[in-house]
């Protein structure tokens, strides 16, 4: 189960192999995850198959996971971060 503090974070860092780390607001991370899911080449994991809407699938990923294998051997990772002001 995801830690409830994830839901209160203002920023996430997204790590994609071969790219620099990217800091994103929650809605920006959702957009990236949605785009990734739209292009996903295989069969989605069972927990995502149970969710009909791609927006809800992306939200489920953001809120309950921190890694997703987009192609065999290539995974995206995202973590909630707190930036000091």
BELGIUR-V41838 format. One record per residue. N is the residue number from 1. OMEGA is omega in whole degrees, 0 to 359 (NA if undefined). NEAR is the number of other C-alpha atoms within 10 Angstrom. Layout:
# BELGIUR-V41838
n=[N & N]
omega=[OMEGA & OMEGA]
near=[NEAR & NEAR]
This chain:
# BELGIUR-V41838
n=[1 & 2 & 3 & 4 & 5 & 6 & 7 & 8 & 9 & 10 & 11 & 12 & 13 & 14 & 15 & 16 & 17 & 18 & 19 & 20 & 21 & 22 & 23 & 24 & 25 & 26 & 27 & 28 & 29 & 30 & 31 & 32 & 33 & 34 & 35 & 36 & 37 & 38 & 39 & 40 & 41 & 42 & 43 & 44 & 45 & 46 & 47 & 48 & 49 & 50 & 51 & 52 & 53 & 54 & 55 & 56 & 57 & 58 & 59 & 60 & 61 & 62 & 63 & 64 & 65 & 66 & 67 & 68 & 69 & 70 & 71 & 72 & 73 & 74 & 75 & 76 & 77 & 78 & 79 & 80 & 81 & 82 & 83 & 84 & 85]
omega=[182 & 177 & 183 & 179 & 178 & 185 & 183 & 183 & 180 & 186 & 173 & 170 & 179 & 179 & 179 & 181 & 179 & 180 & 174 & 175 & 182 & 175 & 185 & 169 & 183 & 181 & 177 & 177 & 177 & 180 & 178 & 179 & 178 & 179 & 178 & 180 & 179 & 182 & 185 & 188 & 187 & 176 & 181 & 174 & 185 & 182 & 178 & 178 & 181 & 183 & 186 & 187 & 182 & 176 & 180 & 176 & 180 & 179 & 178 & 178 & 182 & 188 & 186 & 183 & 174 & 180 & 177 & 179 & 184 & 171 & 181 & 179 & 180 & 181 & 169 & 175 & 177 & 184 & 173 & 179 & 175 & 180 & 179 & 181 & NA]
near=[6 & 11 & 8 & 10 & 8 & 16 & 12 & 10 & 15 & 14 & 19 & 22 & 18 & 21 & 17 & 15 & 11 & 7 & 8 & 9 & 13 & 12 & 18 & 19 & 13 & 19 & 14 & 13 & 21 & 21 & 15 & 14 & 21 & 19 & 14 & 15 & 18 & 11 & 10 & 13 & 10 & 10 & 8 & 13 & 9 & 8 & 10 & 17 & 12 & 10 & 13 & 9 & 11 & 16 & 15 & 14 & 21 & 22 & 19 & 15 & 18 & 23 & 18 & 13 & 14 & 15 & 15 & 15 & 11 & 17 & 11 & 7 & 6 & 12 & 14 & 16 & 16 & 21 & 17 & 22 & 14 & 12 & 10 & 4 & 3]
